[in-house]
Amino acid sequence: DSGNRSMNTNFARLIGEMDAELRIELTSRVRLLTAELRGELLREVALRVGDAEAKSSVVEINMDSKIQRFTSELSSRLNRLQT
């Protein structure tokens, strides 16, 4: 009977050690995956921000051009009205 207890105790100890090792391994892998995903997300966000900035620059240039044309046309019309 004491042989069974000893074996059960050893078995429980081994199970506990395996559990601890598996937890460490799982934690390590989760951290690695988290770092990889964080990197991927940051790259994706940087690309999207860059794309949005480029598009907003194009819109700004187009708006400046339209405002200049409108101002020029308005100035021309005002000059005709004044003469």
N, C-alpha and C positions, 0 to 999 in steps of 0.2 A: 504493500500500500504506500510506503514511503517512497518507493521507486517511482510509482505513478505520480506522486506529488512533485517529486524532484523533476520528472520529465515534463509535467504540466507547467511547473515554474519556469523551466528552461525554455519551453515552447512559448509561453507568454512573454518572456524576456525577449526572445528572438522576434516575435511578432511586434513588440513595442519598438525594437530597434529598426525593423523594416519600416514600420509606420513613420518613425522619425526621419529615416533616410528618404522615404518617398515624399514626405512633406517638404524636405529641403530641396529635393529635385524638382518637385512641382512648383515651388516658390521661385526657384531659379529660372525655370522655363517660362513662367508667367511674366517675370520681370523682363526677360529677354524679348518675349513677344510684345510686351507693352512698349519697350524701347523702340522696337522695329516699327510698330504701328504709329507711335508718336512721330518718328522720323518721316514715315510715309505721309501722315496727315500734314505735318509742317511743310513738306515739299509741295503737296497738293494745294495747300492754302497759299503758299508763296506764288505758285503758278497762277492761281485764280486772281490773286491780288494784282499781280503784274499784268494780267490780261485786262482786268477791270481798269487799271490805271492807263493802259494803252488806249482802250476804248474811250475813256473819259477825255483823254488828250485829243483824240480825233474829234469828238463831239465839241470840245472847247474851241478847237481850230475852226470847225465848221460854223459854230455860233459867232465867233469873231468875224469871220468872213461875211456872214449874213448881216451882222450888225453894221459892219463897214459899208456894205452895199446899201443897206437901208438908210444909213446916215447920209451917204453921198446922194442918194436919190431924194431924200427929204430936203437936203440943203439945196439941191438943184431946183426943186419945186418951189422952195421958199424964195430963192433968187428970182425965178420967173414971176412969182406973185408980186414981188417988190418992184419989178420994172414995168 
